[in-house]
Amino acid sequence: RCQGADEGRFLERKSHLLGKTLFSLSAASHERLLDWLKNQDQVDPNKIAFCGSGPDAKRALVLPALFRDYSLAIAAIENHRDERDAMGSLPDFSEPSREAPMLWNFGNTFALAEMASLIFPRPLLIALGSTKTGEEYRDAVFEVDRVERLYSVHRQEESVVIDRIGGSPS
């Protein structure tokens, strides 16, 4: 069994033996999870949300685009620039991530606003925290403002909530 960052690469290689990607396995597990949740008496099938923080914040914006059963997406984003750099065209292979295969070159094509547009007009909550200041925080605020504009242009302001908090949103 692999530990730490190597575990993501190990799982990715195993999934390739099945002709799958790690993301496709994750998507399949979410499909089964949604089916199970919808059949629970205590769950309202019209009020299922996906919440992701850290690396899973990206999944919170991508998976609800695949599955309409998610009625709300919640993404807790700490340092937008770190996320963007990790998704750039030249990934840092010195620190492998379980997200790297799914998101390779994603940062050059899809930023936060583009990912939010995938789930629009469904409700979205973004918890934006930052342990950094200056340019990195301005980049994050710029992306969040683009999300707000998307919802505003289509008169859906009530469907997006941006919670700007100091420190980590997790």
Phi, psi and chi 1 to 4 in degrees:
 res  aa     phi    psi   chi1   chi2   chi3   chi4
   1 ARG       -  134.4  177.2  144.7  160.9   90.6
   2 CYS   -84.2  159.0  -62.9      -      -      -
   3 GLN  -124.3  149.5  -59.5 -124.7  -33.0      -
   4 GLY    63.8 -138.4      -      -      -      -
   5 ALA   -63.7  -28.4      -      -      -      -
   6 ASP   -67.7  -23.6  -71.3  -24.5      -      -
   7 GLU   -61.6  -39.5 -173.7  172.5    0.7      -
   8 GLY   -60.9  -43.5      -      -      -      -
   9 ARG   -68.5  -37.8  -73.8 -170.0  178.7 -164.5
  10 PHE   -61.3  -47.2  177.8   71.5      -      -
  11 LEU   -65.7  -37.1  -68.6  172.7      -      -
  12 GLU   -62.6  -43.9 -178.0   72.1   20.4      -
  13 ARG   -64.3  -41.0  -71.7 -178.1 -175.4  125.6
  14 LYS   -63.0  -39.2  -75.9  178.7   75.4  173.0
  15 SER   -66.5  -33.6   66.3      -      -      -
  16 HIS   -63.6  -30.6  -73.8  164.9      -      -
  17 LEU   -63.0  -26.8  -66.9  173.1      -      -
  18 LEU   -91.4    1.9  -60.1  171.4      -      -
  19 GLY    75.0   25.2      -      -      -      -
  20 LYS  -122.9  172.0  -54.1  -74.4 -176.0 -174.3
  21 THR  -112.5  165.1   64.7      -      -      -
  22 LEU   -61.7  -37.1 -167.6   54.4      -      -
  23 PHE   -65.9  -40.0 -177.7   74.1      -      -
  24 SER   -64.9  -34.7   68.7      -      -      -
  25 LEU   -67.4  -39.6  -65.3  176.4      -      -
  26 SER   -63.0  -43.7  176.2      -      -      -
  27 ALA   -62.1  -42.2      -      -      -      -
  28 ALA   -63.2  -38.6      -      -      -      -
  29 SER   -68.1  -34.3   69.8      -      -      -
  30 HIS   -68.3  -36.2  -83.4  -92.7      -      -
  31 GLU   -62.1  -43.8 -172.9  171.7   27.7      -
  32 ARG   -68.5  -38.0  -76.8  174.8 -153.8   40.6
  33 LEU   -62.3  -43.6  174.5   65.6      -      -
  34 LEU   -63.6  -41.8  -74.6  165.7      -      -
  35 ASP   -59.9  -43.3  -71.5  -19.2      -      -
  36 TRP   -65.3  -46.0 -179.8   79.9      -      -
  37 LEU   -61.0  -42.0  -77.7  170.1      -      -
  38 LYS   -64.1  -21.4  -70.7 -173.8  -64.8 -174.6
  39 ASN   -95.6    3.6  -70.6  -47.2      -      -
  40 GLN   -87.6  134.1  -59.7  -56.3  -55.3      -
  41 ASP   -61.6  -35.6  -66.7  -25.4      -      -
  42 GLN   -83.7    1.3   65.2  -87.5   28.5      -
  43 VAL  -111.1  129.0  174.7      -      -      -
  44 ASP   -82.4  113.1 -178.3  -16.5      -      -
  45 PRO   -63.0  -14.5   15.4  -21.9      -      -
  46 ASN   -92.9    2.3  -63.1  -43.0      -      -
  47 LYS  -132.7   51.5  -66.0 -175.5  178.7  179.0
  48 ILE  -102.8  126.2  -60.6  174.1      -      -
  49 ALA  -114.2  154.7      -      -      -      -
  50 PHE  -113.8  125.3 -174.7  105.4      -      -
  51 CYS  -120.4  128.4  179.4      -      -      -
  52 GLY  -136.7  139.6      -      -      -      -
  53 SER  -129.5  156.5   65.3      -      -      -
  54 GLY    64.2 -131.2      -      -      -      -
  55 PRO   -62.1  -28.7  -18.2   26.5      -      -
  56 ASP   -78.5   -6.2  -71.8  -31.1      -      -
  57 ALA   -62.1  -36.8      -      -      -      -
  58 LYS   -66.2  -41.0  -68.7  178.8  -69.8  -67.1
  59 ARG   -63.2  -32.2  -74.0 -176.4 -165.9  -85.2
  60 ALA   -66.2  -18.1      -      -      -      -
  61 LEU  -101.4  -23.1  -64.6  169.4      -      -
  62 VAL   -92.8  -47.4  174.5      -      -      -
  63 LEU   -63.5  -41.0  -75.2  170.8      -      -
  64 PRO   -61.7  -21.6  -29.2   38.7      -      -
  65 ALA   -68.9  -30.0      -      -      -      -
  66 LEU   -81.9  -32.3  -64.8  174.6      -      -
  67 PHE  -121.3  109.0  -57.1  108.6      -      -
  68 ARG   -67.0  -14.2  -70.2  -81.5  179.0 -162.1
  69 ASP   -67.7  -19.8  -67.5  -32.4      -      -
  70 TYR   -78.5  117.7  -74.8  119.6      -      -
  71 SER   -93.3  -11.8   60.8      -      -      -
  72 LEU  -149.5  140.9  167.0   68.8      -      -
  73 ALA  -117.3  136.2      -      -      -      -
  74 ILE  -124.8  120.3  -57.0  168.5      -      -
  75 ALA  -121.9  119.1      -      -      -      -
  76 ALA  -100.4  108.1      -      -      -      -
  77 ILE  -111.6  125.3  -59.9  166.3      -      -
  78 GLU   -92.7  -60.8 -175.5  172.3  -17.7      -
  79 ASN  -127.2   97.4  -69.4  -49.6      -      -
  80 HIS   -56.5  -43.4  171.8   71.5      -      -
  81 ARG   -63.9  -39.2  173.5  163.4 -100.2 -178.3
  82 ASP   -59.6  -42.2  -66.8  -17.5      -      -
  83 GLU   -63.4  -44.8  -59.6  -68.4  -36.2      -
  84 ARG   -63.7  -44.1 -179.7   84.2  175.9 -150.8
  85 ASP   -62.3  -38.3  -70.1  -14.0      -      -
  86 ALA   -66.8  -23.1      -      -      -      -
  87 MET  -101.7    9.4  -62.6 -174.9  -65.7      -
  88 GLY   -70.7 -179.4      -      -      -      -
  89 SER   -75.8  -17.9   60.8      -      -      -
  90 LEU  -119.4   81.2  -62.5  173.2      -      -
  91 PRO   -62.5  150.0   19.9  -26.1      -      -
  92 ASP   -84.9   99.5  179.1    7.6      -      -
  93 PHE   -78.1   -4.3  -69.3  111.3      -      -
  94 SER   -70.5  -25.5   64.2      -      -      -
  95 GLU  -126.3   85.1  -68.5 -171.7   32.6      -
  96 PRO   -62.6  147.1   17.3  -24.7      -      -
  97 SER  -129.6  149.0  161.5      -      -      -
  98 ARG   -69.1  -16.0   63.2 -171.9  172.7  102.1
  99 GLU   -86.7  -20.7  -61.0  -63.8  -40.5      -
 100 ALA   -55.4  -47.3      -      -      -      -
 101 PRO   -63.5  -38.9  -22.4   33.0      -      -
 102 MET   -68.7  -34.4  174.0 -173.7  117.3      -
 103 LEU  -112.6   13.8  -60.7  170.2      -      -
 104 TRP   -59.7  128.9 -176.7   78.4      -      -
 105 ASN    65.7   11.4 -157.2   24.8      -      -
 106 PHE   -67.7  -38.2 -150.9   61.2      -      -
 107 GLY   -65.7  -23.6      -      -      -      -
 108 ASN   -82.9  -11.7  -72.5  -30.8      -      -
 109 THR  -122.9  -33.0   54.3      -      -      -
 110 PHE  -128.4  114.8  -88.5   71.5      -      -
 111 ALA  -103.0 -171.5      -      -      -      -
 112 LEU   -55.6  -45.7 -177.0   62.1      -      -
 113 ALA   -64.4  -39.4      -      -      -      -
 114 GLU   -67.0  -38.6  -73.3   79.0   17.4      -
 115 MET   -66.3  -38.6  -72.8 -169.6  -77.7      -
 116 ALA   -63.9  -34.4      -      -      -      -
 117 SER   -65.9  -21.8   70.8      -      -      -
 118 LEU   -65.5  -31.4  -65.1  173.0      -      -
 119 ILE  -103.0   -5.6   64.2  164.9      -      -
 120 PHE   -58.7  138.3  179.4   82.8      -      -
 121 PRO   -98.2   14.9   36.1  -35.3      -      -
 122 ARG   -63.0  153.9  -75.0  177.7  -79.1  168.0
 123 PRO   -62.2  148.7  -21.9   32.0      -      -
 124 LEU  -141.7  133.5  171.2   62.9      -      -
 125 LEU  -119.9  126.4 -175.9  144.4      -      -
 126 ILE  -117.2  122.1  -63.8  175.4      -      -
 127 ALA   -99.8  108.2      -      -      -      -
 128 LEU  -102.2  109.1  173.5   64.8      -      -
 129 GLY  -112.0  160.1      -      -      -      -
 130 SER  -152.8  129.2 -177.3      -      -      -
 131 THR   -97.4    2.9   55.1      -      -      -
 132 LYS  -120.0  165.4  -60.5 -173.2  179.5 -173.1
 133 THR  -129.8 -177.3   58.2      -      -      -
 134 GLY    72.9 -138.2      -      -      -      -
 135 GLU   -60.1  -39.5 -176.0  179.9  -22.6      -
 136 GLU   -63.8  -40.9  -67.6  170.3  -12.0      -
 137 TYR   -70.7  -38.3 -172.1   70.2      -      -
 138 ARG   -61.1  -39.5  -78.7 -167.2  -57.0  -86.8
 139 ASP   -60.1  -44.0  -73.5   -9.9      -      -
 140 ALA   -64.9  -44.3      -      -      -      -
 141 VAL   -62.8  -39.4  169.4      -      -      -
 142 PHE   -58.5  -46.5  172.7   75.5      -      -
 143 GLU   -65.0  -42.0  -76.4  -60.7  -40.9      -
 144 VAL   -64.5  -39.7  167.8      -      -      -
 145 ASP   -62.0  -36.0  -72.9  -14.7      -      -
 146 ARG   -64.1  -37.5  -69.8  179.6   62.3 -142.0
 147 VAL   -65.0  -45.6  171.9      -      -      -
 148 GLU   -59.8  -40.8  -74.2 -178.5  -48.8      -
 149 ARG   -63.3  -41.0  -90.1 -165.6  -55.6  -83.9
 150 LEU   -55.1  -49.5  168.0   69.9      -      -
 151 TYR   -70.5  -35.2  -80.7   79.8      -      -
 152 SER   -68.3  -44.1  176.5      -      -      -
 153 VAL   -58.2  -33.9  163.3      -      -      -
 154 HIS   -97.3   15.1  -62.7  -77.1      -      -
 155 ARG    55.1   44.0  -66.0 -173.3  171.5   89.9
 156 GLN  -120.2   31.7  -63.3  -74.4  -31.3      -
 157 GLU   -55.6  -33.1  -64.0   92.8  -16.1      -
 158 GLU   -71.2  -10.8   70.4  -77.9   -9.4      -
 159 SER   -93.1   -3.1  -65.4      -      -      -
 160 VAL  -127.0  134.5   65.7      -      -      -
 161 VAL  -127.0  126.0  174.3      -      -      -
 162 ILE  -113.1  119.0  -49.8  -65.1      -      -
 163 ASP  -107.7  103.8 -172.0    9.1      -      -
 164 ARG   -91.4  112.7  -69.0  176.8  170.2   94.2
 165 ILE  -126.0  153.0   55.2  178.5      -      -
 166 GLY   -83.3  153.0      -      -      -      -
 167 GLY    78.0 -159.0      -      -      -      -
 168 SER   -87.4  134.3  174.5      -      -      -
 169 PRO   -80.9   -7.3   29.9  -34.2      -      -
 170 SER   -69.8      -  -57.4      -      -      -
